[in-house]
Amino acid sequence: PWKNVDDLMATIDAIQEGNNPWFSVPFHYQGILPPNPLKWMTKTYELCMRNILAVLHKQISCSSFNEHYDYVPYQQFNHLEDWVWTNLMSGEWAARQADLISADEFTHGAMFVGVIAGSDKTVTSVATGHQEFHPIYIGPGNIDNSVHHAHGNGMLPCTILPIPKGD
């Protein structure tokens, strides 16, 4: 959904921290090191992320999605009576998940929300040593595809994976 790295960074910078700030967790390779380990095996990386459930709650509560939201799975057929799959909620899998929810007395009144996730590859500025990152972005599958592609809140970044450089 981003045209270039600058567009991605502008999206990330525009995110209001509110109740769901970004946080990072350091991690590093923990396997057995060979006699001459590769550089990536000895470096520590920062995994940046947000609370994914809070991101989804924000998206689901976005009032501009009201006319583009499927609360239940559906089937759509063309003039030849062929099943047409256009959105996540038009598929068999979504219908099966909704059936599972309705079969459990403890989940009556609950709604199935499938999560769509995607990744992109980008290299950030010289200040990061041209570190490669893969942003992970998510959105609720109940929103139709036109909104996922056109609305800034349809797919939101939730994690930024650092990709170690090979030697």
N, CA and C atoms as an extended XYZ file, in Angstrom:
501
Properties=species:S:1:pos:R:3:atomname:S:1:resname:S:1:resid:I:1 pbc="F F F"
N         0.786       -1.209        0.000 N   PRO     1
C         0.000        0.000        0.000 CA  PRO     1
C         0.831        1.277        0.000 C   PRO     1
N         2.153        1.173        0.081 N   TRP     2
C         3.009        2.358        0.077 CA  TRP     2
C         3.728        2.460       -1.255 C   TRP     2
N         3.896        3.689       -1.729 N   LYS     3
C         4.549        3.924       -3.015 CA  LYS     3
C         6.056        3.749       -2.943 C   LYS     3
N         6.630        4.110       -1.787 N   ASN     4
C         8.080        4.039       -1.621 CA  ASN     4
C         8.406        4.096       -0.130 C   ASN     4
N         9.679        4.077        0.180 N   VAL     5
C        10.119        4.083        1.579 CA  VAL     5
C         9.660        5.348        2.291 C   VAL     5
N         9.764        6.499        1.625 N   ASP     6
C         9.347        7.759        2.252 CA  ASP     6
C         7.862        7.731        2.615 C   ASP     6
N         7.041        7.147        1.728 N   ASP     7
C         5.610        7.035        1.993 CA  ASP     7
C         5.362        6.134        3.206 C   ASP     7
N         6.081        5.014        3.296 N   LEU     8
C         5.968        4.113        4.450 CA  LEU     8
C         6.355        4.832        5.736 C   LEU     8
N         7.488        5.514        5.710 N   MET     9
C         7.960        6.205        6.917 CA  MET     9
C         6.999        7.317        7.334 C   MET     9
N         6.416        8.008        6.365 N   ALA    10
C         5.433        9.049        6.689 CA  ALA    10
C         4.207        8.427        7.358 C   ALA    10
N         3.798        7.244        6.885 N   THR    11
C         2.670        6.542        7.505 CA  THR    11
C         3.000        6.168        8.938 C   THR    11
N         4.178        5.616        9.146 N   ILE    12
C         4.597        5.218       10.495 CA  ILE    12
C         4.685        6.433       11.410 C   ILE    12
N         5.278        7.514       10.910 N   ASP    13
C         5.427        8.728       11.721 CA  ASP    13
C         4.084        9.360       12.067 C   ASP    13
N         3.075        9.176       11.213 N   ALA    14
C         1.761        9.784       11.446 CA  ALA    14
C         0.915        9.000       12.448 C   ALA    14
N         1.342        7.816       12.800 N   ILE    15
C         0.562        6.994       13.727 CA  ILE    15
C         0.587        7.628       15.110 C   ILE    15
N        -0.591        7.840       15.650 N   GLN    16
C        -0.701        8.385       16.994 CA  GLN    16
C        -0.402        7.286       17.996 C   GLN    16
N         0.463        7.578       18.935 N   GLU    17
C         0.809        6.562       19.921 CA  GLU    17
C        -0.380        6.217       20.792 C   GLU    17
N        -1.063        7.214       21.325 N   GLY    18
C        -2.233        6.959       22.146 CA  GLY    18
C        -2.004        5.843       23.139 C   GLY    18
N        -2.908        4.880       23.134 N   ASN    19
C        -2.827        3.757       24.055 CA  ASN    19
C        -2.070        2.574       23.471 C   ASN    19
N        -1.489        2.742       22.303 N   ASN    20
C        -0.810        1.622       21.661 CA  ASN    20
C         0.540        2.057       21.093 C   ASN    20
N         1.472        2.395       21.950 N   PRO    21
C         2.778        2.861       21.460 CA  PRO    21
C         3.611        1.717       20.878 C   PRO    21
N         4.560        2.099       20.071 N   TRP    22
C         5.545        1.147       19.571 CA  TRP    22
C         6.504        0.806       20.708 C   TRP    22
N         6.976       -0.424       20.720 N   PHE    23
C         8.021       -0.813       21.666 CA  PHE    23
C         8.966       -1.752       20.937 C   PHE    23
N        10.145       -1.908       21.471 N   SER    24
C        11.112       -2.784       20.805 CA  SER    24
C        11.668       -3.805       21.786 C   SER    24
N        12.066       -4.913       21.216 N   VAL    25
C        12.638       -6.014       21.985 CA  VAL    25
C        13.946       -6.406       21.303 C   VAL    25
N        15.053       -6.390       22.039 N   PRO    26
C        16.314       -6.815       21.428 CA  PRO    26
C        16.346       -8.342       21.299 C   PRO    26
N        16.948       -8.810       20.231 N   PHE    27
C        17.126      -10.252       20.076 CA  PHE    27
C        18.418      -10.517       19.312 C   PHE    27
N        18.913      -11.728       19.455 N   HIS    28
C        20.140      -12.120       18.767 CA  HIS    28
C        20.156      -13.632       18.574 C   HIS    28
N        21.021      -14.065       17.715 N   TYR    29
C        21.190      -15.490       17.444 CA  TYR    29
C        21.642      -16.183       18.718 C   TYR    29
N        21.009      -17.317       19.041 N   GLN    30
C        21.343      -18.017       20.273 CA  GLN    30
C        21.824      -19.446       20.026 C   GLN    30
N        22.094      -19.757       18.783 N   GLY    31
C        22.600      -21.090       18.476 CA  GLY    31
C        24.093      -21.199       18.763 C   GLY    31
N        24.630      -22.363       18.500 N   ILE    32
C        26.064      -22.596       18.693 CA  ILE    32
C        26.826      -21.826       17.620 C   ILE    32
N        27.830      -21.070       18.058 N   LEU    33
C        28.630      -20.282       17.118 CA  LEU    33
C        29.755      -21.132       16.546 C   LEU    33
N        29.952      -21.071       15.234 N   PRO    34
C        31.085      -21.770       14.627 CA  PRO    34
C        32.384      -21.024       14.945 C   PRO    34
N        33.545      -21.593       14.638 N   PRO    35
C        34.823      -20.929       14.938 CA  PRO    35
C        34.929      -19.513       14.364 C   PRO    35
N        34.457      -19.289       13.157 N   ASN    36
C        34.472      -17.956       12.537 CA  ASN    36
C        33.031      -17.557       12.222 C   ASN    36
N        32.283      -17.101       13.230 N   PRO    37
C        30.859      -16.827       13.006 CA  PRO    37
C        30.650      -15.686       12.014 C   PRO    37
N        29.555      -15.782       11.287 N   LEU    38
C        29.162      -14.695       10.402 CA  LEU    38
C        28.761      -13.499       11.259 C   LEU    38
N        28.913      -12.313       10.702 N   LYS    39
C        28.670      -11.088       11.464 CA  LYS    39
C        27.257      -11.047       12.055 C   LYS    39
N        26.268      -11.481       11.277 N   TRP    40
C        24.892      -11.415       11.755 CA  TRP    40
C        24.674      -12.300       12.981 C   TRP    40
N        25.498      -13.322       13.146 N   MET    41
C        25.342      -14.242       14.276 CA  MET    41
C        25.780      -13.616       15.601 C   MET    41
N        26.506      -12.518       15.535 N   THR    42
C        27.029      -11.896       16.760 CA  THR    42
C        26.390      -10.540       17.062 C   THR    42
N        25.530      -10.059       16.175 N   LYS    43
C        24.893       -8.755       16.377 CA  LYS    43
C        23.568       -8.894       17.117 C   LYS    43
N        23.166       -7.812       17.783 N   THR    44
C        21.851       -7.734       18.415 CA  THR    44
C        20.969       -6.853       17.540 C   THR    44
N        19.732       -7.272       17.345 N   TYR    45
C        18.775       -6.560       16.503 CA  TYR    45
C        17.595       -6.112       17.352 C   TYR    45
N        16.886       -5.100       16.872 N   GLU    46
C        15.703       -4.588       17.563 CA  GLU    46
C        14.460       -4.967       16.763 C   GLU    46
N        13.552       -5.667       17.391 N   LEU    47
C        12.263       -5.990       16.800 CA  LEU    47
C        11.271       -4.954       17.315 C   LEU    47
N        10.721       -4.143       16.418 N   CYS    48
C         9.770       -3.093       16.798 CA  CYS    48
C         8.352       -3.587       16.525 C   CYS    48
N         7.461       -3.345       17.489 N   MET    49
C         6.091       -3.830       17.324 CA  MET    49
C         5.112       -3.031       18.168 C   MET    49
N         3.834       -3.302       17.912 N   ARG    50
C         2.742       -2.742       18.704 CA  ARG    50
C         1.801       -3.876       19.081 C   ARG    50
N         0.885       -3.598       19.988 N   ASN    51
C        -0.114       -4.582       20.378 CA  ASN    51
C        -1.059       -4.792       19.193 C   ASN    51
N        -1.007       -5.972       18.595 N   ILE    52
C        -1.777       -6.247       17.386 CA  ILE    52
C        -3.282       -6.197       17.654 C   ILE    52
N        -3.708       -6.696       18.795 N   LEU    53
C        -5.134       -6.662       19.123 CA  LEU    53
C        -5.639       -5.221       19.199 C   LEU    53
N        -4.844       -4.327       19.769 N   ALA    54
C        -5.231       -2.912       19.848 CA  ALA    54
C        -5.290       -2.283       18.457 C   ALA    54
N        -4.377       -2.672       17.566 N   VAL    55
C        -4.413       -2.169       16.183 CA  VAL    55
C        -5.722       -2.598       15.525 C   VAL    55
N        -6.084       -3.868       15.674 N   LEU    56
C        -7.326       -4.367       15.079 CA  LEU    56
C        -8.556       -3.688       15.680 C   LEU    56
N        -8.558       -3.460       16.977 N   HIS    57
C        -9.686       -2.758       17.612 CA  HIS    57
C        -9.844       -1.369       17.012 C   HIS    57
N        -8.729       -0.681       16.788 N   LYS    58
C        -8.790        0.660       16.189 CA  LYS    58
C        -9.407        0.591       14.797 C   LYS    58
N        -8.984       -0.399       14.021 N   GLN    59
C        -9.500       -0.522       12.665 CA  GLN    59
C       -10.988       -0.866       12.661 C   GLN    59
N       -11.383       -1.796       13.503 N   ILE    60
C       -12.783       -2.219       13.545 CA  ILE    60
C       -13.691       -1.075       13.985 C   ILE    60
N       -13.202       -0.210       14.851 N   SER    61
C       -14.027        0.898       15.348 CA  SER    61
C       -14.014        2.123       14.441 C   SER    61
N       -13.291        2.082       13.343 N   CYS    62
C       -13.199        3.221       12.423 CA  CYS    62
C       -14.541        3.419       11.704 C   CYS    62
N       -15.216        4.521       11.978 N   SER    63
C       -16.561        4.757       11.436 CA  SER    63
C       -16.579        4.890        9.915 C   SER    63
N       -15.479        5.241        9.295 N   SER    64
C       -15.482        5.370        7.834 CA  SER    64
C       -15.552        4.012        7.136 C   SER    64
N       -15.444        2.921        7.886 N   PHE    65
C       -15.579        1.582        7.304 CA  PHE    65
C       -17.023        1.078        7.342 C   PHE    65
N       -17.927        1.812        7.979 N   ASN    66
C       -19.288        1.316        8.207 CA  ASN    66
C       -19.970        0.775        6.955 C   ASN    66
N       -19.819        1.442        5.834 N   GLU    67
C       -20.475        1.002        4.593 CA  GLU    67
C       -19.673       -0.073        3.861 C   GLU    67
N       -18.543       -0.449        4.384 N   HIS    68
C       -17.652       -1.400        3.711 CA  HIS    68
C       -17.300       -2.578        4.608 C   HIS    68
N       -18.176       -2.905        5.540 N   TYR    69
C       -17.863       -3.906        6.549 CA  TYR    69
C       -18.829       -5.077        6.439 C   TYR    69
N       -18.301       -6.287        6.381 N   ASP    70
C       -19.127       -7.495        6.346 CA  ASP    70
C       -19.154       -8.097        7.747 C   ASP    70
N       -20.322       -8.118        8.352 N   TYR    71
C       -20.458       -8.648        9.711 CA  TYR    71
C       -20.613      -10.164        9.724 C   TYR    71
N       -21.035      -10.717        8.597 N   VAL    72
C       -21.188      -12.171        8.470 CA  VAL    72
C       -20.632      -12.598        7.110 C   VAL    72
N       -20.198      -13.853        7.002 N   PRO    73
C       -19.752      -14.351        5.696 CA  PRO    73
C       -20.925      -14.365        4.705 C   PRO    73
N       -20.610      -14.313        3.437 N   TYR    74
C       -21.652      -14.311        2.412 CA  TYR    74
C       -21.170      -15.081        1.189 C   TYR    74
N       -22.130      -15.443        0.342 N   GLN    75
C       -21.815      -16.072       -0.936 CA  GLN    75
C       -22.342      -15.167       -2.034 C   GLN    75
N       -21.513      -14.977       -3.056 N   GLN    76
C       -21.895      -14.129       -4.179 CA  GLN    76
C       -21.761      -14.968       -5.442 C   GLN    76
N       -22.760      -14.876       -6.342 N   PHE    77
C       -22.748      -15.662       -7.565 CA  PHE    77
C       -22.907      -14.743       -8.765 C   PHE    77
N       -22.276      -15.118       -9.875 N   ASN    78
C       -22.424      -14.331      -11.100 CA  ASN    78
C       -23.642      -14.832      -11.883 C   ASN    78
N       -23.849      -14.296      -13.086 N   HIS    79
C       -25.025      -14.656      -13.889 CA  HIS    79
C       -25.011      -16.120      -14.334 C   HIS    79
N       -23.843      -16.772      -14.322 N   LEU    80
C       -23.741      -18.198      -14.662 CA  LEU    80
C       -23.880      -19.088      -13.427 C   LEU    80
N       -24.173      -18.466      -12.307 N   GLU    81
C       -24.308      -19.134      -11.021 CA  GLU    81
C       -22.989      -19.732      -10.524 C   GLU    81
N       -21.872      -19.137      -10.952 N   ASP    82
C       -20.557      -19.510      -10.427 CA  ASP    82
C       -20.293      -18.681       -9.177 C   ASP    82
N       -19.713      -19.322       -8.190 N   TRP    83
C       -19.374      -18.629       -6.944 CA  TRP    83
C       -18.263      -17.623       -7.237 C   TRP    83
N       -18.440      -16.401       -6.810 N   VAL    84
C       -17.453      -15.344       -7.024 CA  VAL    84
C       -16.828      -15.001       -5.675 C   VAL    84
N       -15.513      -15.156       -5.584 N   TRP    85
C       -14.795      -14.813       -4.356 CA  TRP    85
C       -14.156      -13.449       -4.554 C   TRP    85
N       -14.588      -12.479       -3.775 N   THR    86
C       -14.063      -11.126       -3.946 CA  THR    86
C       -13.399      -10.581       -2.694 C   THR    86
N       -13.843      -10.999       -1.546 N   ASN    87
C       -13.311      -10.535       -0.271 CA  ASN    87
C       -13.141      -11.744        0.640 C   ASN    87
N       -12.406      -11.589        1.713 N   LEU    88
C       -12.187      -12.703        2.628 CA  LEU    88
C       -13.511      -13.293        3.116 C   LEU    88
N       -14.477      -12.455        3.385 N   MET    89
C       -15.749      -12.933        3.939 CA  MET    89
C       -16.629      -13.615        2.893 C   MET    89
N       -16.223      -13.634        1.629 N   SER    90
C       -16.994      -14.332        0.598 CA  SER    90
C       -16.487      -15.757        0.385 C   SER    90
N       -15.530      -16.177        1.171 N   GLY    91
C       -14.948      -17.509        1.000 CA  GLY    91
C       -15.515      -18.550        1.945 C   GLY    91
N       -15.270      -19.814        1.607 N   GLU    92
C       -15.752      -20.932        2.424 CA  GLU    92
C       -15.111      -20.938        3.812 C   GLU    92
N       -13.838      -20.587        3.900 N   TRP    93
C       -13.136      -20.617        5.182 CA  TRP    93
C       -13.806      -19.690        6.191 C   TRP    93
N       -14.163      -18.488        5.765 N   ALA    94
C       -14.824      -17.544        6.672 CA  ALA    94
C       -16.161      -18.110        7.146 C   ALA    94
N       -16.894      -18.754        6.252 N   ALA    95
C       -18.177      -19.351        6.639 CA  ALA    95
C       -17.968      -20.471        7.654 C   ALA    95
N       -16.942      -21.279        7.469 N   ARG    96
C       -16.657      -22.362        8.428 CA  ARG    96
C       -16.288      -21.796        9.797 C   ARG    96
N       -15.525      -20.712        9.822 N   GLN    97
C       -15.150      -20.099       11.103 CA  GLN    97
C       -16.382      -19.551       11.822 C   GLN    97
N       -17.268      -18.917       11.076 N   ALA    98
C       -18.499      -18.390       11.679 CA  ALA    98
C       -19.362      -19.534       12.216 C   ALA    98
N       -19.390      -20.667       11.500 N   ASP    99
C       -20.136      -21.839       11.984 CA  ASP    99
C       -19.558      -22.347       13.300 C   ASP    99
N       -18.234      -22.370       13.407 N   LEU   100
C       -17.599      -22.813       14.655 CA  LEU   100
C       -17.969      -21.894       15.817 C   LEU   100
N       -17.980      -20.605       15.560 N   ILE   101
C       -18.336      -19.636       16.603 CA  ILE   101
C       -19.782      -19.845       17.040 C   ILE   101
N       -20.678      -20.035       16.079 N   SER   102
C       -22.098      -20.172       16.432 CA  SER   102
C       -22.396      -21.500       17.127 C   SER   102
N       -21.561      -22.513       16.930 N   ALA   103
C       -21.779      -23.819       17.562 CA  ALA   103
C       -21.383      -23.833       19.038 C   ALA   103
N       -20.601      -22.862       19.460 N   ASP   104
C       -20.116      -22.816       20.840 CA  ASP   104
C       -20.988      -21.854       21.644 C   ASP   104
N       -21.689      -22.371       22.652 N   GLU   105
C       -22.602      -21.524       23.423 CA  GLU   105
C       -21.897      -20.371       24.129 C   GLU   105
N       -20.614      -20.502       24.391 N   PHE   106
C       -19.877      -19.439       25.075 CA  PHE   106
C       -19.490      -18.293       24.140 C   PHE   106
N       -19.630      -18.510       22.839 N   THR   107
C       -19.262      -17.450       21.893 CA  THR   107
C       -20.477      -16.871       21.171 C   THR   107
N       -21.684      -17.197       21.619 N   HIS   108
C       -22.875      -16.626       20.985 CA  HIS   108
C       -22.818      -15.107       21.091 C   HIS   108
N       -23.096      -14.457       19.988 N   GLY   109
C       -23.030      -13.003       19.939 CA  GLY   109
C       -21.674      -12.484       19.482 C   GLY   109
N       -20.694      -13.390       19.372 N   ALA   110
C       -19.364      -12.979       18.908 CA  ALA   110
C       -19.356      -12.907       17.385 C   ALA   110
N       -18.450      -12.148       16.854 N   MET   111
C       -18.319      -12.001       15.414 CA  MET   111
C       -16.951      -12.514       14.981 C   MET   111
N       -16.922      -13.217       13.873 N   PHE   112
C       -15.651      -13.672       13.314 CA  PHE   112
C       -14.948      -12.494       12.647 C   PHE   112
N       -13.691      -12.282       12.999 N   VAL   113
C       -12.860      -11.263       12.357 CA  VAL   113
C       -11.591      -11.959       11.878 C   VAL   113
N       -11.532      -12.209       10.586 N   GLY   114
C       -10.318      -12.781       10.008 CA  GLY   114
C        -9.272      -11.689        9.889 C   GLY   114
N        -8.027      -12.029       10.093 N   VAL   115
C        -6.954      -11.036       10.034 CA  VAL   115
C        -6.158      -11.232        8.754 C   VAL   115
N        -6.002      -10.160        8.009 N   ILE   116
C        -5.175      -10.166        6.809 CA  ILE   116
C        -3.838       -9.549        7.185 C   ILE   116
N        -2.771      -10.226        6.846 N   ALA   117
C        -1.431       -9.713        7.146 CA  ALA   117
C        -0.608       -9.707        5.871 C   ALA   117
N         0.294       -8.761        5.778 N   GLY   118
C         1.174       -8.671        4.628 CA  GLY   118
C         2.518       -8.140        5.045 C   GLY   118
N         3.470       -8.301        4.158 N   SER   119
C         4.818       -7.827        4.432 CA  SER   119
C         5.357       -7.137        3.196 C   SER   119
N         6.309       -6.277        3.428 N   ASP   120
C         6.956       -5.549        2.353 CA  ASP   120
C         8.426       -5.466        2.710 C   ASP   120
N         9.256       -5.251        1.744 N   LYS   121
C        10.687       -5.122        2.012 CA  LYS   121
C        11.090       -3.688        1.715 C   LYS   121
N        11.864       -3.113        2.612 N   THR   122
C        12.332       -1.749        2.388 CA  THR   122
C        13.692       -1.573        3.043 C   THR   122
N        14.468       -0.672        2.525 N   VAL   123
C        15.759       -0.329        3.116 CA  VAL   123
C        15.637        1.094        3.626 C   VAL   123
N        15.996        1.297        4.876 N   THR   124
C        15.881        2.640        5.439 CA  THR   124
C        17.144        3.436        5.157 C   THR   124
N        17.263        4.559        5.774 N   SER   125
C        18.294        5.538        5.448 CA  SER   125
C        19.712        5.104        5.797 C   SER   125
N        20.640        5.924        5.372 N   VAL   126
C        22.055        5.707        5.667 CA  VAL   126
C        22.293        5.675        7.171 C   VAL   126
N        21.472        6.402        7.926 N   ALA   127
C        21.641        6.461        9.385 CA  ALA   127
C        21.516        5.087       10.033 C   ALA   127
N        20.819        4.173        9.387 N   THR   128
C        20.679        2.820        9.939 CA  THR   128
C        21.651        1.847        9.290 C   THR   128
N        22.605        2.374        8.522 N   GLY   129
C        23.543        1.488        7.832 CA  GLY   129
C        22.874        0.725        6.706 C   GLY   129
N        21.872        1.342        6.094 N   HIS   130
C        21.098        0.706        5.026 CA  HIS   130
C        20.512       -0.618        5.489 C   HIS   130
N        20.098       -0.655        6.732 N   GLN   131
C        19.476       -1.852        7.307 CA  GLN   131
C        18.195       -2.174        6.543 C   GLN   131
N        18.015       -3.412        6.182 N   GLU   132
C        16.789       -3.842        5.520 CA  GLU   132
C        15.763       -4.213        6.584 C   GLU   132
N        14.514       -3.814        6.352 N   PHE   133
C        13.422       -4.129        7.260 CA  PHE   133
C        12.257       -4.694        6.466 C   PHE   133
N        11.497       -5.522        7.094 N   HIS   134
C        10.250       -6.001        6.510 CA  HIS   134
C         9.115       -5.557        7.423 C   HIS   134
N         8.404       -4.490        7.061 N   PRO   135
C         7.252       -4.096        7.865 CA  PRO   135
C         6.125       -5.117        7.685 C   PRO   135
N         5.484       -5.456        8.771 N   ILE   136
C         4.315       -6.328        8.741 CA  ILE   136
C         3.112       -5.439        9.005 C   ILE   136
N         2.116       -5.536        8.165 N   TYR   137
C         0.926       -4.726        8.362 CA  TYR   137
C        -0.289       -5.645        8.378 C   TYR   137
N        -1.319       -5.228        9.106 N   ILE   138
C        -2.501       -6.062        9.278 CA  ILE   138
C        -3.774       -5.255        9.076 C   ILE   138
N        -4.847       -5.989        8.838 N   GLY   139
C        -6.165       -5.389        8.741 CA  GLY   139
C        -7.224       -6.451        8.952 C   GLY   139
N        -8.403       -6.054        9.402 N   PRO   140
C        -9.488       -7.019        9.575 CA  PRO   140
C       -10.027       -7.460        8.217 C   PRO   140
N       -10.226       -8.760        8.062 N   GLY   141
C       -10.720       -9.298        6.801 CA  GLY   141
C       -12.170       -8.967        6.524 C   GLY   141
N       -12.871       -8.388        7.471 N   ASN   142
C       -14.274       -8.027        7.289 CA  ASN   142
C       -14.443       -6.777        6.431 C   ASN   142
N       -13.382       -6.014        6.267 N   ILE   143
C       -13.430       -4.807        5.444 CA  ILE   143
C       -13.245       -5.228        3.991 C   ILE   143
N       -14.042       -4.662        3.078 N   ASP   144
C       -13.902       -5.086        1.686 CA  ASP   144
C       -12.604       -4.571        1.070 C   ASP   144
N       -12.204       -5.220       -0.008 N   ASN   145
C       -10.899       -4.955       -0.621 CA  ASN   145
C       -10.706       -3.512       -1.053 C   ASN   145
N       -11.781       -2.843       -1.474 N   SER   146
C       -11.627       -1.456       -1.922 CA  SER   146
C       -11.104       -0.574       -0.794 C   SER   146
N       -11.493       -0.860        0.437 N   VAL   147
C       -11.044       -0.070        1.579 CA  VAL   147
C        -9.607       -0.434        1.956 C   VAL   147
N        -9.269       -1.712        1.878 N   HIS   148
C        -7.898       -2.122        2.198 CA  HIS   148
C        -6.892       -1.390        1.310 C   HIS   148
N        -7.273       -1.145        0.063 N   HIS   149
C        -6.347       -0.513       -0.876 CA  HIS   149
C        -6.403        1.006       -0.862 C   HIS   149
N        -7.510        1.580       -0.397 N   ALA   150
C        -7.686        3.021       -0.539 CA  ALA   150
C        -7.663        3.808        0.759 C   ALA   150
N        -7.841        3.174        1.874 N   HIS   151
C        -7.986        3.898        3.140 CA  HIS   151
C        -6.748        3.709        3.999 C   HIS   151
N        -6.248        4.786        4.573 N   GLY   152
C        -5.034        4.732        5.384 CA  GLY   152
C        -5.113        3.821        6.587 C   GLY   152
N        -6.310        3.609        7.140 N   ASN   153
C        -6.444        2.731        8.299 CA  ASN   153
C        -6.820        1.305        7.925 C   ASN   153
N        -6.990        1.017        6.638 N   GLY   154
C        -7.381       -0.326        6.211 CA  GLY   154
C        -6.309       -1.365        6.484 C   GLY   154
N        -5.068       -0.995        6.320 N   MET   155
C        -3.924       -1.852        6.637 CA  MET   155
C        -2.948       -0.987        7.423 C   MET   155
N        -2.625       -1.403        8.634 N   LEU   156
C        -1.731       -0.608        9.484 CA  LEU   156
C        -0.489       -1.408        9.854 C   LEU   156
N         0.657       -0.744        9.926 N   PRO   157
C         1.868       -1.453       10.351 CA  PRO   157
C         1.769       -1.838       11.823 C   PRO   157
N         2.214       -3.045       12.126 N   CYS   158
C         2.170       -3.511       13.519 CA  CYS   158
C         3.518       -4.042       13.986 C   CYS   158
N         4.375       -4.410       13.062 N   THR   159
C         5.684       -4.960       13.411 CA  THR   159
C         6.676       -4.555       12.335 C   THR   159
N         7.912       -4.322       12.743 N   ILE   160
C         8.977       -4.042       11.779 CA  ILE   160
C        10.102       -5.026       12.062 C   ILE   160
N        10.286       -5.960       11.143 N   LEU   161
C        11.292       -7.004       11.312 CA  LEU   161
C        12.623       -6.563       10.719 C   LEU   161
N        13.679       -6.523       11.492 N   PRO   162
C        14.995       -6.229       10.919 CA  PRO   162
C        15.516       -7.476       10.212 C   PRO   162
N        16.094       -7.293        9.060 N   ILE   163
C        16.633       -8.411        8.291 CA  ILE   163
C        18.154       -8.315        8.322 C   ILE   163
N        18.814       -9.291        8.931 N   PRO   164
C        20.282       -9.246        9.000 CA  PRO   164
C        20.903       -9.288        7.607 C   PRO   164
N        21.981       -8.548        7.450 N   LYS   165
C        22.730       -8.578        6.195 CA  LYS   165
C        23.582       -9.838        6.173 C   LYS   165
N        23.619      -10.480        5.023 N   GLY   166
C        24.500      -11.630        4.876 CA  GLY   166
C        25.934      -11.173        4.684 C   GLY   166
N        26.870      -12.030        5.039 N   ASP   167
C        28.289      -11.682        4.864 CA  ASP   167
C        28.749      -11.998        3.456 C   ASP   167
